[in-house]
């Protein structure tokens, strides 16, 4: 472990500088060269590493504990209030040899929503109303009820700018925001036609986006990715409610199809304008919909192939017509049975590769699909290992997973989904140090 560093601008300790010099001579590629080589199923100098996205990030509590552990000071912001993700500072990303940086859009100027503090049932809450009218809520603690806390940044890559201040890491009784209001819970098909959907192609979403991407491309060596978007299916149940949506699949499929058409239209417009701005500058476009659970798909594969898949495929092909970037798809859970469908859609990359779910063994996945699909994630079991193991056990777990995934390229290292609250900072350090040490070819 490196000695603590005084500040973001301050010099590294002699020990950490010597460690960096000792390792650096082994690298023969820039981060972007490394990422592109891996995404093309070729062998880079080492496995690329990711941290800091909306599905590859770190919870605010884990982040502040990690900074304290490493002696890094950061004026932190909340990247995503719903998941309570922090935006990692550059010093931390460099310490962990992270090869990806993100280019994210923001909400339109016309959107006036944001975070409010309200009282319900004798408790104080943070409430956030997004562009679609969905309300997300999290209980507040005593230390949240002042002017402190973290500044909240717009949730880039999604249609929900989250403005205001979020609870400080020491306060609050909630770890995440959950949906407290589904605006279409009681809607009929006729109601749906009149529901005010946001405009995905509003140009104010993309103000200065190209300038941001050009600066990163010109002044840094990193691979560039968009934030997460393209959430065609999940937004439907956010609006409707999960239980009601699953009932609709059987009792009211026409409603499902009509709502999916509305969300698809939003994302088609969004990516048309988004990729006009930066389609020639990014290496990866991230989209996603959770279609898997712990033991298998969340719903009938027949419904997926008949109703959801055609709309996802249309979006993917639309994106591919606008950019040469690789298409990254996020779905949690056991989704091995759906991987052929994802490949048929045009998906290039699968995340988070939930290796603890049924039928998601790393070696088997690599053997069956590794020549056609890049795996981005799967570096450690976050459910059973990362929070509970000793650092040396974390190192060994990472080493075994790298042995399974890294042969021949086609792999980017990250944990299975975000680093959650409660993960010991020593284990996070062990995670990324092992990814670097054992990731060389």
Secondary structure, DSSP 8 states (H G I E B T S, - for coil): -----S-SSS---HHHHHHHHHHHTT--S-HHHHHHHHHTT---SB-EE--SSSSS-EEHHHHHHHHHHHT-----EEEETTTTEE---HHHHHHTT--EEEE-----TT----EEEEEETTEEEEEEE-TTS-EEEEE--GGGSSS-SEEE--BTTTTB---SEE--TT--S-SS-EEEE-TTTT--HHHHHHS----TT-GGGGTTHHHHHHHHHHH---EEEEEEE--TTHHHHHHH-HHHHHHHHHH-HHHHHHHHHHHHHHHHHHHHHHHHHHTTT-SEEEEE---B-SSSBSS-HHHIIIIIHHHHHHHHHHHHTT--SEEEEE--S--GGGHHHHHHHT--EEE---TTSTT--HHHHHHHHTTT-EEE--SS-TTTTTTTS-HHHHHHHHHHHHHHH-TTS-EEE--SS-B-TT--HHHHHHHHHHHHHT-B-
